[in-house]
Amino acid sequence: MAERNMDETARNTFIGGPSTDDIMTAINASGYLMEQEVATQFERRGLHVRTSVAFEDPDEGKSREIDVTAIKRVAFDEKAKLSAYVELLVECKNSANPFVFIARPKNESDQHKCPEEFVFPYKYQMTKDLGGNRRMTREVPAFHHLGFNQVYETHVNAWKAVQFCRIDRKGNGWHANHGGLYDAIFYPMAKALSARRKEMPRPSQPDDWRYIWLFFPLIVTSGDLFLIDSGTGAPSPAPIDHVTFQRELKSGKLSGSYMVTFVRQAALETFLSSVVDPLAMLSSELIDKRQDFLKLTDLPWSD
């Protein structure tokens, strides 16, 4: 009778199996619950959420998974067939070890870069009449023309992250580990983004739907993030809530410059409100209040 009345923890310990505490410790360390917590946080914000989302690896043709995707339509006009979406592609990293990023000041060319993760409904160009039936045209990036460069925090920052590592225990000390991190983090995120963009509806006729579609590949970590400004006289790690890292990739099916943003799980709401929301509001404003400006694709020449 005494054995029959044992609680589950004691019974598991008696037969050599894990106790409920052991099970929860293992589950918490795995990151499974972290994925569900992040998904729930997105749902509370009104995003449509999926977990363990499969996609095809463009290099190997194999099925891969991304932890969480979350999407929300932030504006639409049925008559004009214009719509705007925000979509988050998220990998969760449950780790006590911090990531450290090295930063340096941006140069002039950085001010002209445009995130490949942002898709716009129209292309813009300036045309100059050279006489004699000759013209010169210049493409104007939608990211700059529509004003996204002025509200996207990563672009506005005067600095850029150029290297990163994870601080791991090594013997009695600590080690700045970067071995394999780029391949383990950037290639999977770039592949997930590439696969998802191929699924996007694309206009082929003048009266097809057109979209502003803002993708945010994210690494949400339970650990801390630090930034070291290499431009200061005495560089020192400073805690940060999120940081965006850009890397150029070239492989069999991937080519381009990809951005991934690292976010502390505890500061996820701060990131959404300070980085994602301003871009979503600008998208909504363009469709709801400034369609004439949005649709004007032939621009006057300016030097």
N, C-alpha and C positions, 0 to 999 in steps of 0.2 A: 504493500500500500504506500509506503514511504517513497519508493521509486516512482510509483505512478503519479504522485503528487509533486514530483520535481518540476520546477519551471524550465522553460526551454533552454535557458542559458546553462543551467546545471546539467541537463540531459546531454546537450551537445558536448560540454566539457568532459562528461563521464565517458562518452563513447569515442572521444578523440576528435570530434568535429569542431568547427569554429563556433564560438559563442555569437550571440547577436551583436555584442560590442565589436567583436572581431570582424564580423561581416560589414558593419557600418564603417569601421575604420578603413577597410579595403575599398568599399564603394566610394567613400569620400575622397580617398587618394586617387581613385581612377578618373575622377572628373565627370562621371556620368550625371551626378546630381547637379554639378555646376552647369552643364548644358541645359538641364531642365529649368534651372533658376534663370539663366539668361533668356531662354525662350519665353518664360512666363513674364519677365520684365518687358519684353517687346510686345507681348499680347496686351499687357496693361496699357500700352501706348496706342493700341488700336491697329497694330500691324498684323498681317496674316503670316503665321509662323509655321514652318516645317522643320523637323529634326531628322538627322541622319539621311540627308538628301543625296541620292545617287547622281553621278554624272560620269560621262565617258572621258577617260584620259585620252587627249588628242594625240599623244605620242605613242602610247602602247595599245590603245583600243580597249583597255580594261575598265571595269566599273570601279569608281572611287566614291568616296562619301565626304560630304562636308557636314560639320556638326549641326549648324543652324542656318536657315535662311529666313529672312523677314522682309516683307514687302508691303508698301502702302501707296495707294493712289492719293496724291495730295492735291490734284486739280484735274478738271476735265471740262470740255465744252463739246456737247453732243453735236451741235450744229456745225461748228468749225472743225470737228474731228481732231481735237487736240487734247492731249492728256499728259500728265506728269507723274512719275513714280520715283519713289526712293526704295532702294533694295540693299539689304545688308547680307553679306556672305561671311559667316562667322566660324572660326575655329576656336575652341576653348582649350586653354592650357592651364591645368591645375598644377601649380608649382610654387614652392616657397622661394625658389631661387630667382633673384631679380634679373631683369634685362637692363643693360646699360648702353646708351646711345651716345656716339660722339658727333658733335655738331660743329659746323663752321658757317661763316657768313655766306649768304647767297651772292652770286655774281649776276651780271646783267642778263646773261642768257637764261638764267633761272626765272626771270620775270616774264619771259615769253613762252614758257612751257605751259602745256595744257594737259590736264589729266585725261588719259585715255579711258578712264573708268566712267567718264561723263559723256552721255550720248545726247545730241541735240537734233531737233526736227528739221532744221534748215541749214544750208551753207550760205555764207555771206562773202561778197566780193566787192572790191572797188574797181571802177573802170576809168581809165584816162584816155581821152581822144588825142592821138598823136598826129592827126591829119593824114590826108592821103589814104583814107579808108583803113588806117592802122589804129589799133587800140592796144592798150596795155592793161592787163588785169592783175589784181593782187587779192589773194584769199585773206579774209579776216576771220580769225578763229572765233567761233560762237562763244566760247568760254569767256573771252575778253569783251567781245562786242555786247553781249547781253548782261555783263556786269558780275558774273560769277567770280571773277578774279578779285573783286573787291570785298566779297563776303566769305570766301572760302578761307578759313583760318590758316590752313597749311600753306596756301599761296601768299597770304598777307605777312606771315612770319618773316622776319629778317634773316633767319637762320634755316639751315637744312641739316637733317641727320644724314651722315655719310658712312658711318660704320656702326655695327652693334654687336654685342656679345651677351652671353649669359654667364653670371658669376656662379661657378660650381665649386663644391668642396673638392680639394685635392690634398690628400694626406692630412697634415695638421694646418694647412692653410687654404687659400682660395685661388681659383684659376679662372681667368677670363677666357671662356670657351666660345669659339665661333665655328669650330669644325663641324661641318654638316648642317649648320643652322640655316644657311641660306637655301640650300637645296630642300631641306625638310620643311621650310616655311613658305618660301616664295614660289617655288615651282607648283606645289599643290594649290595655292591660292590663285596663281595666274591661270592654271588649268581650269579651276572651277569657274573663274570669271569668263574665260574664253568659251567654255561649254555653255554657260548661261547666256552669254550674248548671242550665241548662235540660235538660241530659242526665241529671241526677241522677234516680234512681228516687225517687218520692214516694209515701208511704203514702196509700191511699184507703180502706182497710178496717182494722178494729181489729187483725186478725192479719197485716197486711203487715209486711215488714221496716222497721225504723226505724234512723236513722243519726245518729251524731255525725260531721260531715264538716268538717274544718278546711282551708280553702284558704289558701295563702300565695302571693300574686303577688309575684315577686321580679325585681329588676334586678341581675344579677350583673355587676360591672364589674372590669376588670383594672386600672383606675386607683385612685387614693387617694380616701378620703372624709374630710371634715373637718366639724366641728361648731363653730359660734360661738354661745356663750351670750350672748344680748343682755341678760340680766339682771345681768351682772357689771359692775363699774365700768370695767374695761378689757377689752372683748371681744377675744378672740384665737382663731384657728382651732386646734382640737385634733384630732389624728387619731382616727378611730373605725373599727371594723370593719364595723358595720352600723347603719342608721337607718331608721325607718319614717316615712313621710310620708303624711298624710291630706288628701284633697281632695274637695270636693263637686262633682259633675258633674251637669249638666242638658242633655240633648240630646233628639233625637226619640225614642229608645228607651232612653236611659240616664238614670236619676235616682237619686241617692243619694250617700252618702259612701263613698269607696273608699280603701283603704290599699294602698300599695306599699312594699315594703322593699328598700332598696339594700344590697347586700352586696359586700364586696371578695372577689374570687375566692380570694385567698390565705387568707381567713378564713371560707370557706364552712362548713367543718367546725365551727368555733367557733359560728357562728350556729345550725347544726342542733342541736348539743348543748345550747346555752344557751337557745334560744328554742323550737324545734320539739319537742324531746324531752320537756321538762316537760309540755307540753300533751298530747302523745301518751300519756304515762304516766298523767296524770289521766283521760283518756278511757278507757284500759284499766282503771284502778282502778274507775271508775264502773260499767262493764259487768261486770267480773269479781267485784267484791267489794261493790258498793254499789248494787245494782239496786233495792232497796226505796226508797232515797232518790231515785234517778234517776226512778223511775216515780211517785212521790208528787207529783201535780200540783196538788192543792188544799191550800193552805198556810194555817196559822193567821194571823189578822190581826195586824199589828204596825205601830205608828206610827213 
